[in-house]
Structure formats: structure tokens, C-alpha cells
Amino acid sequence: MSQGPVIIVGAGLAGLRCANVLSDAGVDIVVLERGQHVGGRVITDDVDGFKIDRGFQLLNPSYPQVERGLDLKDLDLQLFDPGMVLSDGVTHSQVADPLRSPGKILATLRAPLGPLTSRLHLARLLLALKGKQRKPVTINPDQPSAAWMLEKGIDRTTIDALLRPFLAGVLLEDELETSARITSLLLRSFTRGVPGVPAGGMGAIPHQMAARLGEDVLHLETPVTAVTANSVVLEDGSRLEGSAVVLATAGQAASLLLQTLRAPSSNSVTTWWYSTNEPLRTKATLVVDQSMKTLINSVEMTAAAPQYAPPGKYLVAASAIGLHPEVERERSVRERLSQLHRRSTKEWELVSMSLVADALPRYSSPFLLRPEVVVNGVFVAGDHRATPSIQGAMVSGERAARAILAQR
């Protein structure tokens, strides 16, 4: 390997994880970020005292990379309720893990989720996934998630009433066309941990990672226009030489810089953020919209993290698949929220709206869990190289770092 620092293009979670691993190993690095902030899609804005994440996002503390690469105590993770409320706008059913919430067993059994045999098959599947812990989930051949669930004995009623609407909020697609390998990994993470948000917002995650880097390592507002195995060209035409180059941008941006790289297309999401004068619930329970027409889910953020709103105010998030900037859509969202939360929303104030075009990579089957790390001599990292999650972004960054260390 030639001399010089390792040049990391992109200061999202993948790039920062790669930088942390290399820095901890004593390797000189330079991190170049096009934008004004670190974190990529994981950022938090302050809007009139409210913490507004770039779309509704959660951190699962059970992710192996989270345990290895983040200081959860410092992040002050605020946990959500492990259950959910399923609603079609008229009926509302509580669903919870009986091991975590034994007091909700009867309510869960009464929920219209299909025949008992189907529920037992689902419980058996989840227990099997949980028991694998960190061993790889083997599904051969890979197939769409809906077909995989049917193969496991889960009834269509259970899929349509529970799994499809819940996973729509996780995968940002409502047909369950996502690779069963991806879905199984994500389901396993939910059996092992209860998600939450840092008290300072999701943007606290990349800020913590960036704070570990030395001085003069991170360069913001530094666009890269070309990459090779040992150099990058900046927007001003200057060239930086290094011992290796890591391309850790979002998938579509990476494919523009490295044209032989095939990146998956993306799923998009719109999140509306509302301020209320009264709390909705005593717990931060996700309300899942079973119709998935206007919304996929909604939750009061401040029921878990009161730090997300100024004193005396409460913050509600509501999300829908796709990009919906229209004023008319917001009126429909407000009306639907009134049905889902069973209260008037006329006085709710729209604080912000997040339009995230490239929220998650779209992973249809068949999916290769470990694509090559090096493409045309360039090390590539990002959730588009692993799984569409914080875990996927961080593990891909560590893989790139380990591959570089193996060559030194």
C-alpha cells in the first residue's frame, strides 16, 4: 500500500465508523464531507426549540455495531414502548411482546391478527431469530419477504394486519418485496432490543463519532468530484493523494463517483412534525396505520424524549412512504391523525416537514449479504453495501477499515 493518509469520502455513519476504527489503529486519515454537517441522513435540526430529525428514525441498542462503536450512556438513550397500537382509524388494538409486557397479553390475544395457528408460527419464527443471536441468518434461496412469511406458516391475515403495516415503517415499502434476508435480520434486532432516540436527537450519534477524531481530520463543505484507488479530485480541481480511498457516500452519489458500482435504488419518506399543548399518551407507543394510505405510523416523540420539545410543548411525528410536499396532503394527514390518536388535531401546529428522497436503500431479493468491499481499487462503504439500517451503515464502515488494515 502506498504512503499517505487514508482518504474517506463522506462523513455519514459509514464513513465515521471507518474513520474511528482506522484512527483507533493509529492510521492517519482525512475525512472529506460535501455537506455542512456530519451524519449524512442522520441529523437533527433545531426548529423553534424542537428537535427535528431528518425523518422519523430510531436507534436499536441491540445492534452489535452500536454496542461496539457508540457510548450509549453518553447519548442518554430515551426508549420507546416495546409494543404498538394497530389502528385502521376505527378500531385500535394493542400488540406487545408478552415477555416484555406481560400485562398486555390479553389485549394482544384479543387483537384481530388472524388465526391462532398463524400467530404461533410467527412467535416460533421470532423466537428462532432471537436464538440465533449474532449467527448469520440463512435463507436459501432468498425470496421476497411476503413469500418467506407464507412459507413459515404465517397466514395472510396476520401478514396484512400486523407485519405488512409495521414493516412498512421499517423498510419504507408496503408490498413486502424486500429480501427475506434483510427482513429477518431487522426482525431479529427487534427481538433483542427496544429502540429509542438520544436525548439530544439522532444527530447526536454522528457528532459523538466525529468528536473522537483528531484535529484537522474532518473537512466539511469539501465536495469530491472524482476518485481513484489512491487519490481524489476536489471541486476546485485540486488532487489529494493517499494510501487508500474509502467511498462512504449514499448509494446514488457513490455510483456517480464510481461508475462501475451498482447501487440499489432508494425508498423515500415524508415525516410531518406537529406541536401540541397536551400529551397524547403516558408512553411512547408507536401507532401503526393498517391502511397505509395516508400514513404508515405516528408517535409522540416527547413521551419517550421530553427533550425533543420546549417546556410545555409536545412533539408528534407522522410518516408516509414517498415524497408528499402538497398542502392538500398535510390536511389529509391531520385528519388521519385525528382518527389514529382519537382526538382533535385542529389546534396542532405543523412545526416542520421532512422530505427524505434517499431514506433507505431498496433491497429486493435475491440479496448478497456481503458484497465486495473493494471496487476498482476503491474501498466502498455505506448502508447500500450491507443492510438498510444504522447497523448496516456502521458495519460496512468497519469492514472497509478492516480490509485496509489487512493490507498494511
KOLBAVEX-991308 format. One record per residue (C-alpha): residue in three letters; x, z, y. Coordinates in steps of 0.25 Angstrom, whole numbers, plus 2048, in hexadecimal, padded with zeros to 3 digits. Layout:
REC res   u   w   v
REC Ala   X   Z   Y
...
***
This chain:
REC res   u   w   v
REC Met 800 800 800
REC Ser 805 7FC 80E
REC Gln 809 806 819
REC Gly 800 80B 824
REC Pro 7F3 813 824
REC Val 7E6 810 81C
REC Ile 7DC 80A 826
REC Ile 7CE 80E 823
REC Val 7C3 805 82A
REC Gly 7B7 80D 82C
REC Ala 7B4 81C 82F
REC Gly 7A8 81D 827
REC Leu 7A7 827 81B
REC Ala 7AF 81E 812
REC Gly 7BA 81C 81C
REC Leu 7BB 82A 820
REC Arg 7BB 82F 811
REC Cys 7C6 825 80E
REC Ala 7CE 82A 81B
REC Asn 7CC 838 817
REC Val 7D1 836 809
REC Leu 7DD 82E 80D
REC Ser 7E0 838 819
REC Asp 7E0 843 80F
REC Ala 7EA 83C 806
REC Gly 7F4 83A 812
REC Val 7F1 82B 815
REC Asp 7F2 826 823
REC Ile 7E4 820 827
REC Val 7DE 819 832
REC Val 7CE 818 833
REC Leu 7C8 80D 83B
REC Glu 7B9 80E 83F
REC Arg 7B1 803 846
REC Gly 7A7 80D 84C
REC Gln 7A7 819 856
REC His 7A5 823 84B
REC Val 7A9 827 83D
REC Gly 79F 827 831
REC Gly 79A 819 831
REC Arg 78B 81B 82D
REC Val 78D 82A 82C
REC Ile 78C 82E 83B
REC Thr 783 837 843
REC Asp 77F 835 851
REC Asp 77A 840 85B
REC Val 76D 83C 862
REC Asp 768 846 86B
REC Gly 76D 851 863
REC Phe 768 84B 856
REC Lys 772 848 84B
REC Ile 76E 839 846
REC Asp 775 834 83A
REC Arg 776 825 838
REC Gly 76A 824 82F
REC Phe 766 830 826
REC Gln 772 834 81E
REC Leu 775 840 815
REC Leu 781 845 80F
REC Asn 781 84A 800
REC Pro 78B 855 7FE
REC Ser 78C 852 7EF
REC Tyr 793 845 7F2
REC Pro 7A1 846 7EB
REC Gln 7A7 840 7F8
REC Val 7A0 84A 801
REC Glu 7A6 855 7F9
REC Arg 7B4 84F 7FA
REC Gly 7B4 849 807
REC Leu 7AC 852 810
REC Asp 7AB 860 815
REC Leu 79C 863 813
REC Lys 79D 871 819
REC Asp 7A3 86B 826
REC Leu 798 861 826
REC Asp 78D 86C 825
REC Leu 784 864 81C
REC Gln 775 866 81E
REC Leu 76E 864 811
REC Phe 761 85D 80F
REC Asp 756 862 806
REC Pro 759 85C 7F8
REC Gly 74A 858 7F6
REC Met 742 84D 7FD
REC Val 734 84A 801
REC Leu 72E 83D 7FB
REC Ser 723 838 804
REC Asp 71A 82C 805
REC Gly 715 830 812
REC Val 709 837 80C
REC Thr 70E 83F 800
REC His 71A 848 801
REC Ser 721 84C 7F5
REC Gln 72D 856 7F4
REC Val 738 852 7EA
REC Ala 744 85B 7E7
REC Asp 74F 85D 7DD
REC Pro 74A 869 7D4
REC Leu 758 86E 7D2
REC Arg 75A 86F 7E1
REC Ser 74C 873 7E6
REC Pro 744 87A 7DA
REC Gly 739 87E 7E4
REC Lys 735 86F 7E5
REC Ile 734 86C 7D6
REC Leu 725 86C 7D6
REC Ala 724 863 7E3
REC Thr 72E 859 7DD
REC Leu 726 859 7D0
REC Arg 719 856 7D8
REC Ala 71F 84A 7DF
REC Pro 719 83D 7DB
REC Leu 726 837 7D5
REC Gly 722 831 7C8
REC Pro 720 836 7BA
REC Leu 728 842 7B5
REC Thr 730 83A 7AB
REC Ser 735 832 7B7
REC Arg 739 83E 7BF
REC Leu 740 844 7B2
REC His 748 837 7B1
REC Leu 74C 838 7C0
REC Ala 750 846 7BE
REC Arg 758 843 7B2
REC Leu 75F 838 7B9
REC Leu 763 841 7C5
REC Leu 768 84B 7BC
REC Ala 771 841 7B5
REC Leu 776 83C 7C2
REC Lys 779 84A 7C7
REC Gly 780 84E 7BA
REC Lys 78A 842 7BC
REC Gln 78F 849 7C8
REC Arg 79B 841 7CC
REC Lys 79C 838 7C0
REC Pro 798 829 7C3
REC Val 78A 825 7C1
REC Thr 78A 819 7B7
REC Ile 77F 80F 7B7
REC Asn 782 803 7B0
REC Pro 77D 7F8 7B3
REC Asp 77A 7FC 7C1
REC Gln 76C 7F9 7C6
REC Pro 762 7FB 7D1
REC Ser 75E 80A 7D3
REC Ala 74F 808 7D0
REC Ala 752 801 7C3
REC Trp 75C 80C 7BF
REC Met 752 817 7C2
REC Leu 747 810 7BA
REC Glu 751 80F 7AF
REC Lys 753 81E 7AF
REC Gly 744 820 7AD
REC Ile 740 823 7BB
REC Asp 732 81E 7BE
REC Arg 72F 814 7C9
REC Thr 726 81E 7D0
REC Thr 732 828 7D0
REC Ile 73B 81E 7D6
REC Asp 731 819 7E1
REC Ala 72C 827 7E4
REC Leu 73A 82E 7E5
REC Leu 746 826 7E2
REC Arg 744 81A 7EA
REC Pro 740 820 7F7
REC Phe 74A 82B 7F6
REC Leu 756 822 7F3
REC Ala 751 818 7FE
REC Gly 756 822 807
REC Val 764 823 800
REC Leu 766 815 7FD
REC Leu 75E 80F 809
REC Glu 757 805 7FF
REC Asp 74A 807 7F9
REC Glu 74A 7FE 7ED
REC Leu 754 806 7E5
REC Glu 75C 7F9 7E3
REC Thr 769 801 7E5
REC Ser 773 802 7DA
REC Ala 76F 80D 7D0
REC Arg 77D 811 7D0
REC Ile 77D 815 7DF
REC Thr 76F 81B 7DE
REC Ser 774 824 7D2
REC Leu 780 829 7DA
REC Leu 777 82C 7E6
REC Leu 76D 833 7DD
REC Arg 778 83B 7D7
REC Ser 77C 840 7E5
REC Phe 76E 845 7E8
REC Thr 76E 84D 7DB
REC Arg 77B 854 7DF
REC Gly 77A 857 7ED
REC Val 770 85A 7F9
REC Pro 773 851 805
REC Gly 774 855 813
REC Val 779 852 821
REC Pro 785 858 828
REC Ala 781 861 833
REC Gly 788 858 83D
REC Gly 781 84B 838
REC Met 786 841 82D
REC Gly 791 83D 837
REC Ala 798 84A 835
REC Ile 79D 844 827
REC Pro 7A6 839 82D
REC His 7AA 842 838
REC Gln 7AF 84C 82E
REC Met 7B6 842 827
REC Ala 7BD 83C 833
REC Ala 7C1 849 838
REC Arg 7CB 84A 82C
REC Leu 7D2 83E 831
REC Gly 7DF 83F 839
REC Glu 7E1 83B 847
REC Asp 7E1 82D 84B
REC Val 7DC 829 83D
REC Leu 7CD 825 841
REC His 7CB 81A 84B
REC Leu 7BD 817 850
REC Glu 7B8 80B 856
REC Thr 7C2 802 84F
REC Pro 7BC 7F6 849
REC Val 7C3 7EF 83E
REC Thr 7C1 7E0 83C
REC Ala 7CA 7DD 830
REC Val 7D0 7E4 824
REC Thr 7DB 7E1 81A
REC Ala 7E2 7E9 810
REC Asn 7EC 7EF 819
REC Ser 7E6 7EC 827
REC Val 7DA 7EC 831
REC Val 7D7 7E4 83D
REC Leu 7D0 7EB 849
REC Glu 7C6 7E5 852
REC Asp 7D1 7E4 85D
REC Gly 7D9 7DB 854
REC Ser 7E4 7E5 850
REC Arg 7E8 7E7 842
REC Leu 7EB 7F4 83B
REC Glu 7F4 7F5 82F
REC Gly 7F2 7FF 824
REC Ser 7F6 803 815
REC Ala 7E7 800 811
REC Val 7DA 7FD 817
REC Val 7CD 804 814
REC Leu 7C0 7FD 818
REC Ala 7B6 808 819
REC Thr 7AB 802 821
REC Ala 79C 800 81E
REC Gly 79A 7F5 813
REC Gln 796 7E9 81C
REC Ala 7A1 7EC 826
REC Ala 7AB 7ED 81B
REC Ser 7A6 7DF 815
REC Leu 7A9 7D9 823
REC Leu 7B7 7DE 823
REC Leu 7BA 7DB 815
REC Gln 7B2 7CF 811
REC Thr 7B5 7CF 802
REC Leu 7AE 7DD 802
REC Arg 79F 7DC 7FD
REC Ala 798 7E8 804
REC Pro 789 7EB 800
REC Ser 77E 7E9 80A
REC Ser 778 7F5 811
REC Asn 76B 7FD 811
REC Ser 767 801 81F
REC Val 75F 80D 824
REC Thr 758 811 831
REC Thr 756 820 834
REC Trp 74D 826 83F
REC Trp 751 833 844
REC Tyr 746 83C 84B
REC Ser 746 849 852
REC Thr 73B 853 850
REC Asn 737 860 856
REC Glu 733 867 849
REC Pro 73A 867 83C
REC Leu 733 85F 830
REC Arg 738 868 824
REC Thr 73F 874 821
REC Lys 749 86C 818
REC Ala 74F 85E 81A
REC Thr 747 857 80F
REC Leu 748 848 80F
REC Val 73A 841 80F
REC Val 73B 834 807
REC Asp 731 82A 80B
REC Gln 72C 824 7FE
REC Ser 726 817 804
REC Met 734 814 80A
REC Lys 72D 80A 814
REC Thr 72F 811 822
REC Leu 739 81B 81E
REC Ile 741 820 812
REC Asn 743 82E 815
REC Ser 743 839 820
REC Val 749 846 822
REC Glu 74A 851 82D
REC Met 759 852 82F
REC Thr 759 85F 836
REC Ala 752 866 82B
REC Ala 760 865 824
REC Ala 769 864 830
REC Pro 763 86A 83D
REC Gln 770 866 844
REC Tyr 76A 857 844
REC Ala 761 85B 850
REC Pro 762 863 85D
REC Pro 75B 871 85D
REC Gly 74C 870 85C
REC Lys 74C 862 856
REC Tyr 74B 85C 848
REC Leu 750 84E 843
REC Val 749 846 839
REC Ala 74F 839 832
REC Ala 747 82E 82D
REC Ser 74D 822 826
REC Ala 749 814 821
REC Ile 750 809 81A
REC Gly 754 7FD 823
REC Leu 756 7FC 832
REC His 74A 7FF 83A
REC Pro 74C 7FF 849
REC Glu 73E 7FB 84D
REC Val 736 805 855
REC Glu 72A 802 84D
REC Arg 731 807 840
REC Glu 734 814 847
REC Arg 725 816 849
REC Ser 723 814 83B
REC Val 72E 81D 837
REC Arg 728 828 840
REC Glu 71A 826 839
REC Arg 720 827 82B
REC Leu 728 833 82F
REC Ser 71B 83A 833
REC Gln 716 837 825
REC Leu 722 83B 81D
REC His 724 848 825
REC Arg 715 84B 827
REC Arg 716 84E 836
REC Ser 714 846 843
REC Thr 720 83F 847
REC Lys 71B 83A 855
REC Glu 723 844 85C
REC Trp 730 841 855
REC Glu 73B 83B 85D
REC Leu 744 830 858
REC Val 752 834 85B
REC Ser 759 829 854
REC Met 758 81D 84A
REC Ser 764 819 841
REC Leu 765 80B 83C
REC Val 76F 80A 832
REC Ala 771 7FC 82D
REC Asp 77C 7FF 822
REC Ala 778 80C 81E
REC Leu 77B 80B 80F
REC Pro 781 800 806
REC Arg 777 7F9 7FD
REC Tyr 77B 7FB 7EF
REC Ser 773 7F2 7E5
REC Ser 776 7F2 7D6
REC Pro 780 7EF 7D0
REC Phe 789 7F8 7D8
REC Leu 798 7FB 7D5
REC Leu 79B 809 7D8
REC Arg 7AA 808 7DB
REC Pro 7AD 7FA 7E1
REC Glu 7BB 7F7 7E4
REC Val 7C2 7FF 7EF
REC Val 7CB 7F4 7F4
REC Val 7C6 7E7 7F8
REC Asn 7D1 7DC 7FD
REC Gly 7DB 7E7 7FE
REC Val 7D2 7F0 807
REC Phe 7CC 7FD 803
REC Val 7BD 7FD 805
REC Ala 7B4 80A 806
REC Gly 7A6 80D 80A
REC Asp 799 810 804
REC His 797 802 801
REC Arg 7A3 804 7F7
REC Ala 79C 810 7F0
REC Thr 78E 815 7F2
REC Pro 785 815 7FE
REC Ser 788 824 802
REC Ile 791 82D 809
REC Gln 797 830 7FB
REC Gly 799 821 7F9
REC Ala 7A0 81F 807
REC Met 7A9 82A 805
REC Val 7AD 828 7F6
REC Ser 7B0 819 7FA
REC Gly 7BA 81E 805
REC Glu 7C1 827 7FB
REC Arg 7C2 81C 7F1
REC Ala 7C9 813 7FB
REC Ala 7D2 81F 7FF
REC Arg 7D6 822 7F0
REC Ala 7D9 813 7EE
REC Ile 7E2 813 7FA
REC Leu 7E9 820 7F5
REC Ala 7EB 81A 7E7
REC Gln 7F3 80E 7ED
REC Arg 7FD 817 7F5
***
